[in-house]
């Protein structure tokens, strides 16, 4: 290992990798997933603004992907390998947060003392056997468990065979409640939860009305049209959805709530930063369950169409699977309407169950951290139950069938009271 530039000199007969860029070291104090969390929030706004998931216009999807690829190339030419993955990639933060409670566990040192005495650190840097950890995280520290993406490079490169893959035991909270807690991870979790909260709220009937009103009075709709020039030829028009003001406001709700509850703990001598950090860690099961629940309608309601496209790309009979119309018939019979971007009524029950399970994990984690971190259980419960019930209520509300013929219909509120068998969870 060349200590000056971090390049790897392979022994004869092995692969040799040469650095193409400057190979600078990313500053340690800026090695945080906070940039990724902010990037995930910005990417979500761009996806909604350009209607990429609509499916929208393929050209816009390509432009966004080109921007991301260009940024990755720029970072790669300046800094060491995989710096983009560790710090900038918009998916690193949500993956890191969910990894903390993943039942699959992470790669971990069998004996942490062996790691402390190791001089090579091949698990992170790599050697002739394998690349190092893409996130440059030491498997000997629980603090780095959020950075493990199960790449297995550390397992292959360890010269002491001291790395193992530990499957977690239920309820999978060992990494959440044990080890050192990081403020950057905590702030990232709060931001990510705010992004998911927006994804729920923007499906409510009144949101479009508020968003259009803000865009009109602030002049954002005029700026928005400048950001989508010449796209009218594709049939694309926008009034500026989502308005940056309400998008930022909704994203900020978890941060504000955590700060207020932390302020209450500060009166008991708990530092504001530590209170915020501990409460945010307890919120991880809520974030993980809600981001899964929000994607269930699309997965359960429309994913068979993907299989149809793979097996029948030309829309002709293959003898293996029905044509597209046949698949649509099957989905309709199950209660799904992919072309209308809605899923069957029973998907709502699955979503509610997933969120309730996240609340259960959050409460169990709260009981443990209340003893180890010094905060009151009531503070944890306020955050976990408050956000959990909010997401469950919004799930019920946004699944309301948009049908004026049904009782209790309101153009701004939808059907707050309806037969759950008529629920239509939106994609």
URGI-V75947 format. One line per field, one symbol per residue. ss: DSSP state (a for helix, b for strand, c for the rest). phi: phi as a letter, one per 30 degrees, with the letter a starting at -180 (. if undefined). burial: + if it has 16 or more other C-alpha atoms within 10 Angstrom, else -. A space follows every 50 residues. Layout:
ss: ???
phi: ???
burial: ???
//
This chain:
ss: cccccccccccccccccccccccbcccaaacccaaaaaaaaaaaaaaaac cccccccaaaaaaaaaaaaaaaaaaaaabcccaaaaaacaaaaaaaaaac cccccbbbbccaaaaaaccccaaaabccccbccccccccccaaaaaaccc ccaaaaacccccbbbbcccccccaaaacccccaaaaaaaaaaaaaaaaaa acccaaaaaaaaaaaaaacaaaaaaaccccaaaacccccccccaaaaaaa aaaaaaaaaaaaaaaacccccaaaaaaaaaaacaaaaaaaaaaaaaaaaa aacaaaaaaaaccccccccccccaaaaaaaaaaaccbaaacbccaaaaaa aaaaaaaaaaaaaaaaaaaaaaacccaaaaaaaaaaaaaaaaaaaaaacc ccccccccbbcccbbccccaaacccbc
phi: .dddbidccddeicdbccdccdhdddeedcdbdddddddddddddddddc hddddiceddeddddddddddddddddcceeiddddbcedcdddddddde cdddibdbddbdddddcdcdhddccjaddaddeechcdddbddcedddch didddddedchccbccdddecicdddccidccddddddddddddddeddd ddcddddedddddddddciddddddddbdidddcicbbcjdddedddddd edeedddddddddddddcjddddddddddddddeddddddddddcdeddd cbdedddddddbdcicdcicbddeddddddddddjcbedchbcdeddddd ddddddddddddddddddddddcidddddddeddddddddddddeddddd ddbddddidbdccicdbadedcdbedd
burial: -----+++--------------++-+----+++++++++++-++++++++ ++---++--++--+---+---+--++-+++++++++++++++++++++++ +++-++++++----+-----++++++++++++++++++++-+++++++++ -++++++++--+++---+---++++++---+-++++++++++++++++++ +++++-++--++-++----++--++--+---------+++++++-+++-+ +++++-+++-+++-++---+-+-+++++++++++++++++++++-+++-+ ++-+---+--++---------+++--++--+---++++--++++++++-- ++-++++++++++-++++++--+-+---+++-+++-++--++-+++++++ ++------+---++++-+----+++++
//
